[in-house]
Amino acid sequence: MDELAGLPHYHVIAENYDSELIYSDGFTWARAQGFAADLIAPPAGAPVPEPVKTVWIIEGDPFRCPLAHGDDIPADEQPTPGFLDQVMRQQPYWSA
């Protein structure tokens, strides 16, 4: 399991029409793409909590990711707002 800690991981960050952000836990690239696809076009019959208007897929730093991974949550959460602001200035993966 320790060898996985140093591998790249990706977060899906989405903005809904109320300008609220959600973000995923760390995924592999393929799982991040699948999660993003489900947000963009939910499968038939799947519950849709809130439609999204923008989706980003961002690579997390394997050793210092500002999105909480459960290791040191208070320390992780301090840089999160600035990180999310930075993400929103980047080209999105998808936009309505």
N, C-alpha and C positions, 0 to 999 in steps of 0.2 A: 504494500500500500504506500510506503514512503516514496518509492520510485515514481508513483503517479503524482505526488505533490509538486514535482518540478516540471510537469508537462504543461503545455499551453492549455488554457481553458477559455471559454467564451461566455459572455453574458448577453442575453437578449434584453434590451431596454426598449420599452414602448411607451408612447404618449397617447392618452385617450383624448376624446373631444372636450373634456373638462380640464385639459392641460395637466392631468395627473400622470405621474410616471410610475411604471411598474418595472421591476427588473428580476431576472431569473437568477438562480444559483448557477454555478459554473457547469458548463456542458462541453462536450467535444464539439468540433465544428459541425459535424453531421447532425448531432442532436440539437444544437443551437438553430441550425437552418430548419429543422423539423418543427421546433417550438415556435419559431418566427412564422412559419407557414401556417401553423394552426391559429396563431393570433390574427394573421392577415385574412385568411379564408378558413374559418372553422369548418371541420368536417360536418357533414349533414347529421343533424340530430344532436350535435355537441352543444352544451350550454355556452352561451356567449355572454360573459359577465359585462363587458363593455367593449364596443368596437374601438379599434385603435386607428389613429391617423398617421402615425409615424413609428417606424421600427428601426433600431440600430442593432448590429451585432458587433460587440467590442471584445477584443482579446484582453484577457486579464493577465496581469503579471503573476506568474506562478508563486513568487515569493513575497509579493507586497501588493495584493489586490485591495483596493479601497471598498469593495463591496463585501459585506459580511459573509464569512464562510463558517462562522461558529467557533473560530479559534480564539480570537480576542475581540469580541464583538464591540465593546465601547471604543477601543482604539481603532477598529476598522471603520466604525460609523462616522468618526470625526471628519475625515476627508471626503466622505461620500457626496455631500451636496456640491462641492466644487468639481468633483469628478463628473457628476451627472451634468452640470452646466457645460463642462468641456465637451462631453459627448454630444450634447444637443447642438453644438456648433459645427459638428462634423457632418459630412455627407451621410444621409441615412441609407440603410440597407433597402428600405421600402418606404414610400410615402403615398398617401391617398391623393 
